Amino acid sequence: MTPAAQALTLVGALCATIAGSALYLRHVTMPRPPVGRFTRSDIAVMFVVLSTLPLVYLHLPATLVGVVFGTVFTLACGAGLAPLTGGRTAAALAVGLGGLVMASGLAGWEPLHTVCGDLLLVLAVIAVGNMWVQTGMTAAQVAALAALLAPYDLLATGLGSVTADLVRHVAGTPFTPLLTIAGNGSTIAAGLGDCLMLTLWPLAATKAYGRRAGAYAVAIGVTVVGAVLLGAVTGLLHGGVPLLTPLGPCIAAHYLYLRSRHGAERRTRDWRGAADPRPDGRPATAWAGALSTAADADRSTHPEGTWLAVEAGRVIAAGASPGAARRAAREAGHPGLPDVLAVPPRT
């Protein structure tokens, strides 16, 4: 595979990750964890943690760092699959995929190891991005995080060697924080932070200002990636390229434009009730009302906290979790992806 083909494949993999995240946001509701909403201090803490962890990892045994990455990726993958398949099935699939990554890496089966490792990372990124956005991270907070990471990435990747040292440090372990495309003895890769930010901004923009804003966010990210990879392929850029350095200001500028043009962004609860029209053509507010009516009508037969799968305004199945409800719907002869919601508390 030529460098140009590797670059195009990487762009395709990143586009697939973004598309998967967008579909997940549109069709899957992740259970809200028992934590509060994101605040400015949370973003500051997140930046400090993300910028200091690579330095910590460099002073830990490579095997331990690999175990940390493998555990985090597997847990995130399981959390993302749970609303689709149910908790136990999701855990089995995530552990199985993680085990396959480890086994293929230790056995030296490079093609299989690369494909499985990339798949695990992509699923983890989709899950984490949706978890953050669906639990209240705002577009302003994503833009602020991107702006903070831009100079850090320049120092750690472009001018310094922290990122390169970390990649070399974990190179011999089965789990690495890279989306890797290999070919003809050379590799091209995007880091975990790059993948997450490329995915996170379209999700946040969609939630805050609608699908058109999300589409422009995708276009901005893909354009930046394409320009950087073009520079790398043509030899204009050498070594590790700090992708977040150009991407961060672009995200911040896009947010400021959206804010000036459309005003304050939608809150999470407003987005859930007043997003784009649903597949049956009804406005989302009417759709949400139908879901609530269906849940209210059925709560006499299901205890509080039960998850209901709802299709065309009627309950078609129930389960202890979103994934269990969808699995029960499939077993009852409904192959689609129904909406799910919890039985509301009795008043």
C-alpha positions in Angstrom: 0.0 0.0 0.0 1.4 3.4 -1.0 1.6 6.3 1.4 -1.2 8.0 -0.5 -3.4 5.0 -0.2 -2.6 4.7 3.5 -3.6 8.3 4.0 -6.8 7.9 2.1 -7.6 4.7 4.1 -7.0 6.6 7.4 -9.3 9.4 6.3 -11.9 6.8 5.5 -11.5 5.2 8.9 -11.9 8.5 10.6 -15.0 9.3 8.5 -16.5 5.9 9.4 -15.8 6.7 13.1 -17.5 10.1 12.9 -20.5 8.6 10.9 -20.8 5.8 13.5 -20.9 8.3 16.3 -23.5 10.4 14.6 -25.8 7.4 14.0 -25.3 6.4 17.6 -26.2 9.9 18.8 -29.4 9.9 16.7 -30.7 6.4 17.5 -29.3 5.4 20.9 -29.9 6.9 24.3 -27.2 6.1 26.8 -28.3 5.7 30.4 -27.3 8.8 32.4 -24.7 8.0 35.1 -25.4 9.3 38.6 -23.2 12.4 38.2 -23.8 16.1 37.8 -23.4 18.2 34.6 -20.1 19.3 33.1 -18.7 22.6 34.4 -15.8 24.8 33.4 -13.7 23.4 36.2 -14.3 19.9 34.8 -12.9 21.0 31.5 -9.8 22.5 33.2 -9.3 19.2 35.2 -9.8 17.2 32.0 -7.1 19.2 30.2 -4.7 18.8 33.1 -5.2 15.1 33.2 -4.9 14.6 29.4 -1.7 16.7 29.3 0.0 15.1 32.2 -0.9 11.4 31.7 1.6 10.9 28.8 4.4 12.0 31.1 3.2 9.6 33.8 2.9 6.7 31.4 6.5 7.3 30.3 7.6 6.5 33.9 5.5 3.3 34.2 6.4 -0.1 32.8 5.2 -0.5 29.2 3.3 -3.6 30.1 1.3 -1.8 32.8 0.6 1.1 30.3 -0.7 -1.4 27.8 -3.0 -3.0 30.4 -4.4 0.4 31.3 -5.2 1.2 27.7 -6.6 -2.2 27.1 -8.8 -2.0 30.2 -10.1 1.5 29.3 -10.8 0.6 25.7 -12.6 -2.6 26.7 -14.8 -0.9 29.4 -15.7 1.9 27.0 -16.6 -0.5 24.2 -18.8 -2.5 26.6 -20.5 0.7 27.8 -21.3 1.7 24.2 -22.6 -1.7 23.2 -24.8 -2.2 26.3 -27.7 -0.1 25.1 -27.8 -2.1 21.9 -27.3 -5.7 23.1 -27.8 -5.7 26.8 -25.1 -5.6 29.5 -24.0 -9.2 29.6 -23.8 -9.6 25.8 -22.0 -6.2 25.5 -19.5 -7.3 28.2 -18.9 -10.6 26.4 -18.4 -8.9 23.1 -16.0 -6.3 24.5 -13.9 -8.7 26.4 -13.8 -11.1 23.4 -12.6 -8.3 21.1 -10.1 -7.2 23.7 -8.9 -10.7 24.1 -8.5 -11.1 20.4 -6.4 -7.9 20.2 -4.2 -9.2 23.0 -3.8 -12.7 21.6 -3.1 -11.6 18.0 -0.6 -9.0 19.3 1.3 -11.5 21.4 1.2 -14.1 18.6 2.6 -11.6 16.1 -0.4 -11.8 13.7 0.0 -8.2 12.6 -2.9 -7.8 10.1 -5.4 -9.3 12.5 -4.0 -7.3 15.4 -4.2 -4.0 13.5 -7.7 -4.5 12.4 -9.0 -5.7 15.8 -7.1 -3.0 17.6 -8.5 -0.3 15.4 -12.0 -1.6 15.8 -11.7 -1.6 19.6 -10.4 1.9 19.6 -13.1 3.1 17.2 -15.9 1.6 19.3 -14.4 3.1 22.4 -14.2 6.6 20.8 -17.9 6.3 19.7 -18.9 5.4 23.2 -16.9 8.0 25.0 -17.9 10.8 22.6 -21.6 10.0 23.0 -21.3 9.5 26.7 -19.8 13.0 27.2 -22.2 14.7 24.8 -25.4 12.9 25.9 -24.6 13.6 29.6 -24.3 17.3 29.2 -21.0 18.4 27.7 -21.7 21.6 25.8 -20.3 22.8 22.5 -18.7 25.7 24.3 -16.9 23.2 26.6 -15.7 21.1 23.6 -14.4 24.2 21.9 -12.6 25.3 25.0 -11.0 21.9 25.4 -9.9 21.9 21.8 -8.4 25.4 22.2 -6.5 24.3 25.2 -5.2 21.1 23.6 -4.0 23.0 20.5 -0.8 24.5 22.0 -0.2 21.4 24.1 -0.2 19.2 21.0 2.3 21.6 19.4 4.6 21.3 22.3 4.2 17.6 22.9 4.1 16.4 19.3 5.5 19.1 17.0 8.2 20.8 19.0 8.8 18.1 21.7 9.1 14.4 21.8 6.6 13.4 24.4 4.1 11.9 22.0 6.8 10.1 20.0 8.4 8.8 23.2 5.0 7.4 24.4 4.4 5.7 21.0 7.8 4.0 21.2 7.2 3.1 24.9 4.0 1.2 24.2 5.0 -0.1 20.7 5.7 -3.6 22.1 2.3 -3.9 23.9 -0.9 -5.3 22.4 -2.9 -2.1 23.1 -1.7 1.3 21.8 -3.7 4.6 21.6 -3.4 4.8 17.8 -5.7 4.3 14.9 -3.2 2.6 12.6 -3.0 1.9 8.9 -0.1 -0.3 8.0 1.3 -1.2 4.6 4.7 -2.2 3.0 6.6 -1.9 6.2 5.4 1.6 7.0 2.5 2.9 9.1 0.4 6.0 9.3 -1.7 6.7 12.4 -4.0 9.1 14.2 -3.7 9.4 18.0 -6.5 8.7 20.4 -6.9 12.4 21.2 -7.2 13.3 17.5 -9.9 10.6 16.9 -11.8 11.7 20.0 -11.8 15.4 19.2 -12.7 14.8 15.5 -15.7 12.8 16.7 -16.6 14.9 19.7 -17.0 18.3 17.9 -19.6 17.1 15.3 -21.7 15.5 18.1 -21.6 18.6 20.3 -22.3 20.9 17.3 -25.3 18.7 16.3 -26.7 18.7 19.8 -26.2 22.5 20.3 -27.2 23.9 16.9 -28.7 21.1 14.7 -27.6 18.7 12.0 -26.4 21.3 9.6 -24.0 22.6 12.2 -22.8 19.0 12.7 -22.3 18.5 9.0 -20.1 21.6 8.8 -18.2 20.4 11.8 -17.5 17.1 10.0 -16.4 19.0 6.9 -14.0 21.2 9.0 -12.4 18.1 10.7 -12.0 16.1 7.5 -10.5 19.2 5.7 -7.9 19.7 8.4 -7.1 16.0 8.4 -6.8 15.9 4.6 -4.5 18.9 4.6 -2.3 17.5 7.2 -2.0 14.1 5.6 -1.4 15.7 2.2 1.5 17.6 3.7 2.8 14.4 5.2 2.5 12.4 2.0 4.1 15.1 -0.2 7.0 15.6 2.3 6.1 19.1 3.3 5.6 17.8 6.9 7.9 15.4 8.6 7.8 13.3 11.7 4.9 13.5 14.2 2.3 16.1 13.1 0.3 17.8 15.8 -3.2 17.5 14.3 -4.9 19.2 17.2 -2.8 22.4 16.7 -4.7 23.4 13.5 -7.9 21.6 14.5 -8.3 23.3 17.8 -8.5 26.9 16.5 -10.8 25.7 13.7 -13.2 24.2 16.2 -13.1 27.4 18.4 -13.7 29.6 15.4 -16.7 27.5 14.2 -18.2 27.6 17.7 -17.8 31.4 17.8 -19.5 31.7 14.4 -22.4 29.4 15.5 -22.8 31.4 18.7 -22.9 34.7 16.9 -25.3 33.5 14.3 -27.7 31.4 16.3 -27.3 32.6 19.9 -27.1 30.4 22.9 -26.9 26.6 22.3 -29.6 24.1 23.1 -29.4 22.4 26.5 -29.4 18.6 26.5 -33.0 18.4 27.7 -34.1 20.8 24.9 -32.1 18.8 22.3 -33.8 15.5 23.4 -37.3 17.1 23.1 -36.8 19.4 20.1 -34.2 17.9 17.8 -34.6 17.2 14.1 -37.7 15.4 12.8 -37.9 11.6 13.4 -38.0 8.9 10.7 -41.8 8.9 10.6 -41.9 12.6 9.6 -43.3 13.9 12.9 -41.5 16.7 14.8 -39.3 15.4 17.6 -41.6 17.1 20.1 -44.5 15.1 18.9 -42.4 11.9 18.8 -41.2 12.5 22.4 -44.8 13.1 23.5 -45.8 9.8 21.9 -43.0 8.0 23.8 -44.0 9.5 27.1 -47.7 8.7 26.5 -46.8 5.1 25.7 -44.7 4.8 28.8 -47.4 6.4 30.9 -50.0 3.9 29.5 -47.7 0.9 30.2 -46.3 1.8 33.6 -49.2 0.0 35.4 -47.7 -3.3 34.2 -44.0 -2.5 34.5 -42.2 -1.2 37.7 -40.4 2.1 37.8 -37.0 2.0 36.2 -37.9 -0.6 33.6 -36.8 0.3 30.1 -39.5 0.1 27.3 -38.8 -0.3 23.6 -41.3 1.9 21.8 -42.2 1.8 18.1 -44.9 3.9 16.3 -46.1 5.2 19.7 -46.7 1.8 21.3 -44.6 -0.3 23.7 -43.3 -3.5 21.9 -41.0 -4.9 24.6 -39.5 -4.2 28.0 -36.2 -5.0 29.8 -34.0 -4.1 32.7 -31.7 -2.0 30.5 -32.0 -0.2 27.1 -30.1 -3.1 25.5 -32.3 -5.7 27.1 -35.4 -3.9 25.9 -34.1 -3.8 22.3 -33.1 -7.4 22.4 -36.5 -8.4 23.7 -38.0 -6.4 20.8 -35.9 -8.3 18.3 -36.9 -11.6 19.8 -40.6 -10.5 19.5 -40.2 -10.0 15.8 -39.2 -6.3 15.5 -35.8 -6.2 13.7 -35.4 -2.4 13.7 -33.9 -0.1 16.3 -36.8 1.1 18.4 -36.5 4.1 20.8 -36.2 3.2 24.4 -37.0 5.1 27.6 -37.4 4.3 31.3 -40.8 4.0 32.9 -41.4 7.3 34.6 -41.8 7.4 38.4 -45.3 7.2 39.8 -46.7 10.5 41.1 
